[in-house]
């Protein structure tokens, strides 16, 4: 039987070679598609199906995180850069699948609730969030970064990627996420790692109160020049700027109604519980001052409307970024489009980083969001006229 097959192959060598090449191509294509499919969050959701935060809800919590908004997927954080890093992550996935089928639910919950530090090491965070970290990792990665397009991670080259996403270089800039914070100093002088402050940043994020208490606990034992609880404006720069109604280029200043000497208000006039570890202002801060329950409703309506608008603009941002990337791939002139997009992204982050959904200064926040919406439309229009 085998001899017959070999004889046929010899007589039809060209046909056999073409069939073999076709088989390899088809087999390779199918395997790449399988790798793609098993690397998507939808596949991860099969074993992490819960809603909310914490163990078993990793996919849902990712979907509602800033990383999810930016298109950073599971394997972008849970796999090392490069082809070998991708292959190692997929091999680890086989182990996870085996454990999914063999260990009890209690054991699984215990593992997920106590992830090892090496799961996402600090250098992996810096690969995207700093230029030097990105350069170091790319220079020391063994093997090629990619063979085919498998994930975002392997195409991350800073500063291009970082600026496209509107990210600061955390190791050289001290204004990150709306807060004055010197990452380099905290890492170099105090030997902190990313997860020391950003514990559970995606899958079980700390509340604002948790984060504030963590800062204050460290600062209470820090040198005298470290900001303390009373030094609100030193760290919370965006909140101060939002109240002042300043900080957006090309937009007229609109001071908030609770800002300035005329209002005679300070942060603690609204944030009355900070000495008790309660940093969000209670509704009584509104009603005690204005003596009218309607003010509480007004602020709630502002917050709800602004939150909805921010979500809509976040979806628009994704569409505009994709259009710009597609235009780049087609070798079109996108310089002005990217400039307009990045300005809009910066302004959108300004409102988001304030953290109050416009309650600090609703008029200014709405004017900023109007400008963001207009700039996103302008960026698309600039693409339409430039080829």
VENBEL-V251808 format. One record per pair of residues at least 24 apart in sequence whose ideal C-beta (glycine too) atoms are under 10 Angstrom apart, sorted by the first residue. I is the first residue (numbers start at 0). GAP is how many residues later the second one is. Records with the same first field share a line. If there is no record, write none. Layout:
I->GAP, GAP
//
This chain:
27->120
28->119
31->115, 116, 117, 118
34->40, 51, 52, 55, 113, 115, 116
35->112, 113, 114, 115
37->37, 52, 55, 56, 59
38->34, 35, 36, 37, 39, 40, 47, 50, 51, 54, 111, 112
39->33, 34, 35, 111
40->27, 32, 33, 34
42->31, 50
43->29, 30, 31, 34, 49, 52
44->29
45->51, 54
46->46, 49, 50, 52, 53, 54, 61
47->26, 52, 60, 64, 155
51->152
52->147, 149, 150, 151, 152
53->55, 58, 59, 146, 149, 150
54->50, 53, 54, 55, 56, 57, 58, 59, 60, 148, 149
55->49, 52, 53, 56, 57
56->55, 146, 147
57->54, 57, 144, 145, 146
58->144
59->143
60->139, 141, 142, 143, 144
61->140, 141
62->139
63->138, 141
64->136, 137, 138, 140
65->99, 111, 135, 136, 139, 248, 283, 286
66->61, 134, 135, 136
67->134
68->96, 242, 245, 246, 248, 249, 283
69->58, 82, 94, 95, 96, 97, 244, 247, 248, 251
70->81, 94, 247, 250, 251
71->56, 79, 80, 81, 84, 93, 130
72->78, 79, 80
73->77, 128
74->75, 76, 77, 78
75->48, 51, 52, 75, 76, 77, 78, 80
76->42, 43, 47, 48, 50, 51, 76, 124, 125
77->37, 41, 42, 46, 75
78->41, 45, 71, 72, 74, 75
79->41, 43, 44, 47, 57, 61, 62, 73
80->43, 46, 47, 53, 56, 57, 59, 60, 64, 65, 70, 72, 73, 74, 75
81->55, 56, 58, 59, 60, 61, 62, 63, 64, 71, 72
82->58, 59, 60, 61, 62, 63, 64, 65, 67, 71
83->57, 58, 59, 60, 61
84->39, 52, 56, 57, 58, 60, 66, 68, 69
85->57, 59, 60, 61, 64, 65, 67, 68
86->56
88->62, 64
89->60
111->91, 92
112->91
114->80, 85, 88, 89
116->76, 78
118->76
119->74, 75, 81, 82
120->72, 73, 74
121->65, 70, 71, 72, 73, 74, 76
122->70, 71
123->29, 70
124->45, 68, 69, 70, 73, 76
125->32, 43, 44, 45, 57, 61, 68
126->26, 29, 31, 34
127->24, 25, 28, 30, 33, 34, 37, 39, 42
128->29, 33, 36, 38, 39, 40, 41, 42, 47, 54, 65
129->28, 29, 32, 37, 38, 39, 40, 41, 42, 43, 53, 54
130->26, 27, 28, 29, 30, 31, 32, 38, 39, 40, 41
131->26, 37, 39, 40
132->25, 36, 37, 38
133->24, 25, 26, 27, 28, 35
134->24
159->178
162->175, 179, 182
163->157, 160, 161, 164, 174, 177, 178, 181
164->152, 156, 177, 180
165->151, 155, 175, 176, 177, 178, 179, 180, 181, 182, 183
166->178, 182
167->181
169->24
173->63
174->62, 63, 178
175->177
176->61, 172, 175, 176, 178
177->57, 58, 59, 60, 61, 63, 64, 171, 172, 173, 174, 175, 176, 177
178->32, 36, 55, 56, 57, 58, 59, 60, 174, 176
179->47, 53, 54, 55, 56, 57, 58
180->34, 54, 56
185->32
189->28, 32
191->26
206->72, 73
207->71, 72, 147
208->68, 69, 70, 71
210->68
211->62, 65, 66, 67, 68
212->64, 66
215->58, 61, 63
228->39, 45, 46, 48, 50
229->37, 38, 44, 45
231->34, 35, 36, 39, 42, 47
232->33, 34
235->31, 117, 118, 119
236->116
237->111, 112, 113, 114, 115, 116, 117, 122
238->28, 114, 115, 116, 117, 121, 122
239->27, 114, 120
240->109, 112, 113, 119, 120, 123
241->108, 109, 111, 112, 113, 114, 116, 117, 118, 119, 120, 122, 123, 126
242->24, 111, 113, 117, 118, 121
243->116, 117, 120
244->115, 116, 118, 119, 120, 122, 123
245->115, 118
246->100, 103, 117, 121
247->95, 98, 99, 102, 103, 116, 119, 120, 123, 124
248->94, 97, 98, 122
249->93, 97, 121, 125
250->96, 113, 116, 117, 119, 120
251->112, 115
252->111
253->107, 108, 109, 110, 111, 112, 113, 114
254->106, 108, 109
255->102, 103, 104, 105, 106, 107, 108, 109
256->103, 104, 105, 106
257->31, 101, 102, 103
258->101, 102, 105
264->24
269->89, 90
279->75, 76
280->75, 78
285->73
297->61, 64
298->57, 58, 59, 60, 63
299->57, 59
300->61
301->54, 55, 56, 57, 58, 59, 60, 61, 63, 64
302->53, 54, 55, 56, 59
303->53
304->52, 53, 57, 61
305->45, 46, 48, 50, 51, 52, 53, 56, 59, 60, 63
306->45, 50, 51
307->49
308->42, 48, 49, 56, 57, 60, 61, 63, 64
309->38, 41, 42, 47, 48, 55, 59, 62
311->57, 61
312->31, 32, 34, 35, 38, 39, 56, 59, 60, 63
313->34, 38
315->28, 32, 56, 57, 60, 61, 63, 64
316->24, 27, 28, 31, 55, 59, 62
318->57, 61
319->24, 25, 55, 56, 57, 58, 59, 60, 63
320->24, 55, 58
322->56, 57, 60, 61
323->55, 56, 58, 59
325->57
326->55, 56, 59, 60
329->57
330->56
331->51, 54, 55
332->49, 50, 53, 54
333->45, 48, 49, 52
334->47, 51
335->42, 43, 46, 47, 49, 50
336->41, 42, 43, 44, 45, 46, 47, 49
337->41, 44
338->36, 40, 43
339->34, 35, 36, 37, 38, 39, 40, 41, 42, 43
340->34, 35, 37, 38, 39, 41, 42
341->33, 37
342->28, 29, 32, 33, 35, 36
343->24, 25, 27, 28, 29, 30, 31, 32, 33, 34, 35
344->27, 30, 31, 34
345->26, 29
346->24, 25, 28
347->24, 25, 27, 28
//
